[in-house]
């Protein structure tokens, strides 16, 4: 299902909600990112796509070591 973004004034039912099929939905506020934050996320995803990432197991091991040293 495609993600639907709505603008709500707090009073009237947005047209986008009327178009959605019946079902259960979870709503959460959309956080606006700065251009720098968005660029950093895009760069990070590009790094992961090219294989330049840290394996999850290594990250978990490192986090555990840090938490145990405190």
PyMOL commands that set and color helices and strands:
alter all, ss='L'
color gray80, all
select helices_A, chain A and resi 15-19+35-49+56-68
alter helices_A, ss='H'
color red, helices_A
deselect
rebuild
show_as cartoon
